[in-house]
Amino acid sequence: MYKLYTRAGSGGFVVEAALELAGAPFERIDVAKGADPDLLFREISPLRQVPALVLPDGEAMTESAAICQLIAERYPYARLAPASDGIGRADFLRWMAFMTSVVYPAILRIYYASRYTADAAGAGAVRAAAIAELDRGFGIVEQALAGRRWLAGERMSVADVYLLMLVYWLPEAGKADAAWPNIARLCAMLKDVPVIKDLNVRHELW
Ligand SMILES: N[C@@H](CCC(=O)N[C@@H](CS)C(=O)NCC(=O)O)C(=O)O
């Protein structure tokens, strides 16, 4: 049994989706924002961030993209990612890394702006720069999706679910519909997937 430290509306969304789609048994442990977490959580997630996953053998890990990749490897029949020698594998790895290293951190700079400046009055400027960086990042993903349905290969992967989550964290609701039609189309397809639809009841991303 896996044990997932998560929170509604957080990066736990994509990990929960991966576990559900894989049919992996897991227990959710909700970590309330700002609450003093239990000792085990502090040990496995020194930044006190969710998601954090404890594996059935007791090993633990953080980092949403790495967790999703591990689940995809452990449950290959769920086809959460293209096979390591399959079509779309390079795209899968590229976009997972891009989303976790470019887009996700820019979103964090919006919601935790004061952490990214030593200037007490600087949070507004951090947010403005983060929004510009997000426009750049989503613009690159938008271009890559031209003429294709999914980010990697010919079928949905957990990279698409990752993208969906990031889109619905944007402070400006409806931005994708207005600015990035290829991304908006992908999101519309995913929102109809029963597991994703059910997960959103708890996460309320849209
Ligand atoms: N790089 C981490 C980022 C995780 C992260 O920033 N989680 C947020 C929720 S989406 C969090 O727990 N923030 C609380 C904090 O930083 O204090 C990942 O990809 O999992």
The ligand as a MOL file (V3000), in Angstrom:
LIG
                    3D

  0  0  0     0  0            999 V3000
M  V30 BEGIN CTAB
M  V30 COUNTS 20 19 0 0 0
M  V30 BEGIN ATOM
M  V30 1 N 8.9550 20.5930 -6.5860 0
M  V30 2 C 7.8480 20.1440 -5.8070 0
M  V30 3 C 7.0040 21.3340 -5.4280 0
M  V30 4 C 5.9580 20.9640 -4.3990 0
M  V30 5 C 5.2090 22.1790 -3.8940 0
M  V30 6 O 5.6290 23.3230 -4.0800 0
M  V30 7 N 4.0760 21.9270 -3.2330 0
M  V30 8 C 3.2450 23.0000 -2.7210 0
M  V30 9 C 1.7720 22.6850 -2.9900 0
M  V30 10 S 1.4330 22.6400 -4.6870 0
M  V30 11 C 3.4230 23.0660 -1.2070 0
M  V30 12 O 3.3320 22.0780 -0.5180 0
M  V30 13 N 3.7010 24.2710 -0.7240 0
M  V30 14 C 3.8080 24.5400 0.6740 0
M  V30 15 C 5.0400 25.3340 0.9720 0
M  V30 16 O 5.9290 25.4530 0.1040 0
M  V30 17 O 5.1100 25.8140 2.0800 0
M  V30 18 C 7.0490 19.1030 -6.6010 0
M  V30 19 O 7.0750 19.1190 -7.8220 0
M  V30 20 O 6.4180 18.2440 -5.9770 0
M  V30 END ATOM
M  V30 BEGIN BOND
M  V30 1 1 1 2
M  V30 2 1 2 3
M  V30 3 1 2 18
M  V30 4 1 3 4
M  V30 5 1 4 5
M  V30 6 2 5 6
M  V30 7 1 5 7
M  V30 8 1 7 8
M  V30 9 1 8 9
M  V30 10 1 8 11
M  V30 11 1 9 10
M  V30 12 2 11 12
M  V30 13 1 11 13
M  V30 14 1 13 14
M  V30 15 1 14 15
M  V30 16 2 15 16
M  V30 17 1 15 17
M  V30 18 2 18 19
M  V30 19 1 18 20
M  V30 END BOND
M  V30 END CTAB
M  END
